[in-house]
Amino acid sequence: MGARRSNSGYDSDRLLAIVAINRERSTTTQDLALMTLRQAILDGTIEPGARLRQEDMAAVFDASRIPVREALRALEHEGLVSSEPHRGFTVSSLDADEVEEIYDLRAVLEGHAVRLAVPLLTERDLEDLERLFAEMRAASGPDEELARREAFYMRLFAVTARPRLVSLILRLRQDVSRSLRWKLVSHSPDHHQVFFEAIKRGDAEAAAEQLAIHYPKVVALLRRYLREGDGGHQ
């Protein structure tokens, strides 16, 4: 059975499941609402463009509107939602120019992370990356493939031991993936293979160059995808 989405643009069953998981981790209702809504927006449970009515969200969290409103304001500060007078809060979405800007930033930051990480790679790191890469290739569907791919790249970037850099990269990758519904977009396995081969032979410049070459191609395809509803490659 498929996910049950409300008219407001979110999977209500999945959202309630996230609430149940996060309730034990939260000390206040505001923390619970903030943690849950952030996660649901980033993983696509709540779609870009969805309206988040405070009374509906208060019912989801079995709470008053006050902590929900404060959580939504915090998410607005993070850029995940926007608000308009008399319309409430709406999940932010990206246009083609914003997508291009994100990929420009990704090429710079991820290239920098690769140059930092490659000289630091240990045998254990390479073993982990080999396993994650194999899992990515063996993924049975687009959602699983996306999750495996993100695990592979974030494991590589973590080697830098630069938490702020890694956090920035993660946020940019999440912004794109949540806004473009990757399950409708085909992928380019050759890029990942070429990239990983460069990593394994210790050629950081070749790996960074692969990102710099590939990402403009992604942007061109995604512009077409956004304009026409066609598939692209990542």
C-alpha positions in Angstrom: 0.0 0.0 0.0 1.4 3.4 -0.9 2.0 6.3 1.5 -1.1 8.2 2.6 -0.6 11.9 1.8 -2.9 14.5 3.1 -4.3 17.3 1.0 -1.7 19.5 2.7 1.2 17.7 1.0 2.6 15.4 3.6 2.6 11.7 4.4 0.6 11.7 7.6 1.4 8.1 8.6 5.1 8.7 8.2 5.0 12.0 10.1 3.3 10.3 13.0 5.9 7.6 13.0 8.7 10.2 13.2 6.9 11.9 16.1 6.8 8.6 18.0 10.5 8.0 17.4 11.5 11.5 18.4 9.2 11.8 21.4 11.6 9.8 23.6 14.6 12.0 22.5 12.9 15.3 23.2 12.8 17.2 26.4 10.1 19.7 25.4 7.2 19.9 22.9 9.0 22.6 21.0 12.1 20.5 20.7 9.9 17.6 19.5 8.2 19.7 16.9 11.4 21.3 15.7 13.2 18.0 15.4 10.4 16.2 13.7 9.4 18.9 11.2 13.1 19.4 10.3 13.6 15.7 9.7 10.3 15.4 7.8 11.1 18.3 5.5 14.6 17.1 4.8 13.6 13.5 4.0 10.6 14.5 1.8 7.9 13.3 4.2 6.6 16.9 4.0 6.8 18.0 0.4 8.2 21.4 -0.9 5.3 23.8 -1.1 3.2 22.1 1.6 1.3 24.4 3.9 1.9 23.8 7.6 -1.2 25.0 9.4 -0.4 25.5 13.1 -3.7 23.9 14.2 -3.0 20.8 12.1 0.6 20.5 13.4 -0.6 21.1 17.0 -2.9 18.1 16.6 0.0 16.0 15.2 2.0 16.7 18.3 -0.9 16.7 20.7 0.1 20.1 21.9 -1.0 23.7 21.9 -0.1 26.0 18.9 2.5 28.0 20.9 5.4 25.4 20.8 4.5 24.5 17.2 4.7 28.2 16.2 8.1 28.6 17.8 9.4 25.5 16.1 8.1 26.9 12.7 9.8 30.2 13.3 13.1 28.4 14.0 12.7 26.5 10.7 12.0 29.8 9.0 15.3 31.1 10.3 17.0 27.9 8.9 15.4 28.6 5.5 13.3 25.4 5.5 9.9 27.2 5.6 8.7 30.7 4.8 5.7 32.6 6.2 3.3 35.1 4.7 0.7 37.2 6.6 -2.7 35.4 6.7 -1.3 32.4 4.9 0.9 30.8 7.6 4.0 28.7 7.0 4.9 26.9 3.7 7.8 24.5 3.1 10.4 26.2 1.0 11.2 25.0 -2.5 14.0 25.7 -5.0 13.9 27.2 -8.4 16.5 26.4 -11.2 18.7 29.4 -10.3 18.8 28.3 -6.6 19.7 24.7 -7.7 22.5 26.0 -9.8 23.8 28.1 -6.9 23.7 25.1 -4.6 25.7 23.0 -7.1 28.3 25.7 -7.5 28.8 25.8 -3.7 28.8 22.0 -3.6 31.6 21.8 -6.2 33.7 24.2 -4.2 33.1 22.7 -0.7 33.1 19.1 -1.7 36.2 19.6 -3.9 37.9 21.2 -0.8 36.7 18.3 1.4 38.1 15.7 -1.1 41.5 17.4 -1.1 41.6 17.4 2.7 40.3 13.8 3.0 42.3 11.8 0.5 45.7 12.3 2.1 44.2 11.2 5.5 42.5 8.0 4.3 43.4 4.9 6.2 43.0 1.3 5.3 39.9 1.2 7.5 38.5 4.2 5.8 39.0 2.6 2.4 37.4 -0.6 3.6 34.3 1.3 4.8 34.1 3.2 1.6 34.4 0.0 -0.5 31.5 -1.5 1.5 29.3 1.6 1.2 30.0 1.9 -2.5 29.1 -1.7 -3.0 25.9 -1.2 -1.0 25.1 1.8 -3.2 25.5 -0.2 -6.4 23.4 -3.0 -5.0 20.5 -0.8 -3.9 17.1 -2.2 -4.9 15.3 1.1 -5.6 15.9 4.9 -6.0 15.1 5.8 -2.4 17.6 3.2 -1.1 20.2 4.2 -3.7 19.9 7.8 -2.6 20.4 6.8 1.1 23.4 4.6 0.3 25.0 7.2 -1.9 24.7 9.9 0.8 26.2 7.5 3.3 29.2 6.9 1.0 29.9 10.5 0.4 29.4 11.7 3.9 31.6 8.9 5.2 34.3 10.2 2.9 33.9 13.9 3.9 33.9 12.9 7.6 37.5 11.9 7.2 38.4 15.6 7.0 37.5 16.0 10.8 36.1 19.4 9.8 32.5 19.3 11.3 31.5 22.7 10.1 32.6 21.9 6.6 30.8 18.6 6.7 27.7 20.2 8.1 27.5 22.7 5.3 28.0 20.0 2.6 25.3 17.9 4.2 22.8 20.8 4.3 23.4 21.6 0.6 22.9 18.0 -0.4 19.8 17.7 1.6 18.3 20.9 0.2 18.7 19.6 -3.3 17.5 16.1 -2.7 14.4 17.1 -0.8 13.4 19.7 -3.4 13.8 17.6 -6.5 12.2 14.2 -5.6 15.1 12.1 -6.7 12.9 9.0 -7.0 11.7 10.5 -10.3 15.3 11.2 -11.5 17.6 8.7 -13.0 21.3 8.6 -12.0 24.8 8.4 -13.5 26.7 5.5 -12.1 29.7 6.2 -14.3 30.4 9.5 -12.4 30.5 7.7 -9.0 32.7 5.0 -10.4 35.2 7.4 -11.9 35.2 9.5 -8.7 35.8 6.5 -6.4 38.6 5.1 -8.6 40.4 8.5 -8.2 39.9 8.3 -4.5 41.3 4.8 -4.2 44.4 5.7 -6.1 45.0 8.7 -3.9 44.4 11.3 -6.7 42.5 14.0 -4.9 42.8 16.5 -7.8 41.2 14.0 -10.3 38.4 13.3 -7.9 37.7 17.0 -7.3 37.9 17.7 -11.0 35.3 15.0 -11.6 32.9 16.9 -9.3 33.7 20.2 -11.1 33.0 18.5 -14.5 29.9 16.6 -13.5 27.9 19.1 -11.5 27.4 21.6 -14.3 26.0 18.7 -16.4 23.6 17.9 -13.5 22.5 21.5 -13.3 21.7 21.6 -17.1 19.6 18.4 -16.8 17.8 19.6 -13.7 16.9 22.8 -15.4 15.2 20.7 -18.0 13.6 18.5 -15.4 12.2 21.5 -13.5 11.0 23.1 -16.7 9.5 20.0 -18.4 9.2 17.4 -15.7 11.8 15.2 -17.4 14.4 13.1 -15.5 18.0 14.1 -15.0 21.1 12.5 -13.6 22.9 13.0 -10.3 
